[in-house]
Amino acid sequence: MQNYLYLGLAIVCEVIATSFLAKSDGFTKLLPTAVALVGYGISFYLLALTLRVVPTGIAYAIWSGVGIVLVSAVAYFWQGQKLDAPALAGMAMIVGGVLVINLFSKTVGH
């Protein structure tokens, strides 16, 4: 279970880093650039800890699926990005895929 805590924290750090990367203006603004780089560093460290136990494909499916949804939510609420029906439907399918993997796949290393 601790490995999934690491994965969850890695995802949160990656979402923060990606959100600040968008604000870094091509690495020209110091504070958002620093937050992005530190966030990615912590995120990859935590992902590496996760991969000691959780299979790479499963961890990455969760990482990318949850990350896409959370980054989109942050972009919507913090950066004013609009999400149309196809974008929301696509994200729902991603979440569904992550759930199928976690609930039904025998590959998941719990």
Sine and cosine of phi, psi and omega as CSV:
sin_phi,cos_phi,sin_psi,cos_psi,sin_omega,cos_omega
0.00,0.00,-0.55,0.83,0.01,-1.00
-0.87,0.50,-0.56,0.83,0.00,-1.00
-0.91,0.42,-0.57,0.82,0.04,-1.00
-0.96,0.26,-0.44,0.90,0.15,-0.99
-0.91,0.41,-0.70,0.71,0.07,-1.00
-0.85,0.52,-0.69,0.73,-0.01,-1.00
-0.90,0.44,-0.69,0.73,0.03,-1.00
-0.88,0.48,-0.69,0.72,0.03,-1.00
-0.92,0.39,-0.59,0.81,0.05,-1.00
-0.89,0.46,-0.67,0.75,0.01,-1.00
-0.90,0.43,-0.70,0.71,0.01,-1.00
-0.87,0.49,-0.70,0.71,0.03,-1.00
-0.89,0.45,-0.63,0.78,0.02,-1.00
-0.92,0.39,-0.63,0.78,0.03,-1.00
-0.91,0.42,-0.69,0.72,0.05,-1.00
-0.88,0.47,-0.73,0.69,-0.02,-1.00
-0.88,0.48,-0.71,0.70,-0.01,-1.00
-0.90,0.43,-0.63,0.78,0.02,-1.00
-0.91,0.42,-0.64,0.77,0.04,-1.00
-0.97,0.24,-0.48,0.88,0.08,-1.00
-0.87,0.50,-0.64,0.77,0.04,-1.00
-0.90,0.44,-0.48,0.88,0.00,-1.00
-1.00,0.00,-0.12,0.99,-0.08,-1.00
-0.97,0.23,-0.20,0.98,0.01,-1.00
0.82,0.58,0.82,0.58,0.03,-1.00
0.92,0.38,0.60,0.80,-0.02,-1.00
0.90,0.43,0.44,0.90,0.02,-1.00
-0.99,-0.13,-0.23,0.97,0.04,-1.00
-0.95,-0.30,0.86,-0.51,-0.18,-0.98
-0.88,0.48,-0.79,0.61,-0.11,-0.99
-0.90,0.44,-0.77,0.63,0.04,-1.00
-0.88,0.47,-0.57,0.82,0.05,-1.00
-0.90,0.44,-0.71,0.71,0.00,-1.00
-0.90,0.45,-0.69,0.72,0.02,-1.00
-0.88,0.47,-0.68,0.73,0.00,-1.00
-0.88,0.47,-0.74,0.67,-0.05,-1.00
-0.91,0.41,-0.68,0.73,0.03,-1.00
-0.91,0.41,-0.68,0.73,0.01,-1.00
-0.87,0.49,-0.70,0.71,0.04,-1.00
-0.91,0.42,-0.64,0.77,0.02,-1.00
-0.87,0.48,-0.74,0.67,0.02,-1.00
-0.90,0.44,-0.67,0.74,-0.03,-1.00
-0.87,0.50,-0.74,0.68,-0.01,-1.00
-0.93,0.38,-0.55,0.83,0.07,-1.00
-0.89,0.46,-0.74,0.68,0.00,-1.00
-0.91,0.41,-0.59,0.81,0.06,-1.00
-0.90,0.44,-0.65,0.76,0.03,-1.00
-0.88,0.48,-0.63,0.77,0.06,-1.00
-0.90,0.44,-0.64,0.77,0.02,-1.00
-0.88,0.48,-0.66,0.75,-0.10,-0.99
-0.94,0.33,-0.10,0.99,0.10,-0.99
-0.92,0.39,-0.43,0.90,-0.08,-1.00
-0.82,-0.58,-0.69,0.73,-0.06,-1.00
-0.99,0.12,0.73,-0.68,0.03,-1.00
-0.84,0.54,0.61,-0.80,-0.10,-1.00
-0.83,0.55,-0.74,0.68,-0.03,-1.00
-0.88,0.48,-0.63,0.77,0.00,-1.00
-0.94,0.35,-0.74,0.67,0.00,-1.00
-0.86,0.51,-0.68,0.74,-0.04,-1.00
-0.94,0.34,-0.58,0.81,0.06,-1.00
-0.88,0.47,-0.69,0.72,0.03,-1.00
-0.92,0.40,-0.73,0.68,-0.01,-1.00
-0.82,0.58,-0.80,0.60,-0.09,-1.00
-0.95,0.30,-0.66,0.75,-0.02,-1.00
-0.90,0.43,-0.79,0.61,0.01,-1.00
-0.92,0.39,-0.63,0.78,0.01,-1.00
-0.87,0.49,-0.69,0.73,0.01,-1.00
-0.86,0.50,-0.73,0.69,-0.02,-1.00
-0.91,0.42,-0.71,0.70,-0.02,-1.00
-0.93,0.37,-0.66,0.75,0.04,-1.00
-0.89,0.46,-0.65,0.76,0.03,-1.00
-0.90,0.43,-0.64,0.77,0.04,-1.00
-0.91,0.42,-0.70,0.72,0.04,-1.00
-0.89,0.46,-0.69,0.72,0.01,-1.00
-0.89,0.46,-0.60,0.80,0.02,-1.00
-0.92,0.40,-0.77,0.64,-0.10,-1.00
-0.99,0.15,-0.55,0.84,-0.13,-0.99
-0.98,-0.19,-0.52,0.85,-0.10,-1.00
-0.91,-0.40,0.03,1.00,0.07,-1.00
0.96,0.27,0.31,0.95,0.02,-1.00
-0.94,0.34,0.70,-0.71,0.03,-1.00
-1.00,-0.07,0.65,-0.76,0.03,-1.00
-0.90,-0.44,0.85,-0.53,0.01,-1.00
-1.00,0.00,0.04,-1.00,-0.06,-1.00
-0.86,0.52,-0.69,0.72,0.04,-1.00
-0.88,0.47,-0.60,0.80,0.04,-1.00
-0.90,0.43,-0.69,0.72,0.01,-1.00
-0.91,0.40,-0.64,0.77,0.03,-1.00
-0.90,0.43,-0.67,0.74,0.04,-1.00
-0.88,0.47,-0.68,0.73,0.03,-1.00
-0.91,0.41,-0.59,0.81,0.06,-1.00
-0.89,0.45,-0.63,0.78,0.04,-1.00
-0.92,0.40,-0.61,0.79,0.04,-1.00
-0.89,0.46,-0.73,0.68,0.03,-1.00
-0.87,0.49,-0.67,0.74,0.04,-1.00
-0.87,0.49,-0.66,0.75,0.04,-1.00
-0.89,0.46,-0.68,0.73,0.03,-1.00
-0.89,0.45,-0.65,0.76,0.04,-1.00
-0.90,0.44,-0.69,0.72,0.02,-1.00
-0.86,0.51,-0.71,0.71,0.01,-1.00
-0.86,0.51,-0.73,0.68,-0.09,-1.00
-0.96,0.26,-0.53,0.85,-0.06,-1.00
-1.00,0.00,-0.49,0.87,-0.16,-0.99
-0.86,-0.51,-0.33,0.94,-0.06,-1.00
-0.98,0.22,0.67,-0.74,0.09,-1.00
-0.99,0.11,-0.05,1.00,0.01,-1.00
-0.98,0.22,-0.46,0.89,-0.09,-1.00
-0.90,0.43,0.81,-0.59,0.02,-1.00
-1.00,-0.05,1.00,-0.05,-0.02,-1.00
-1.00,0.09,0.00,0.00,0.00,0.00
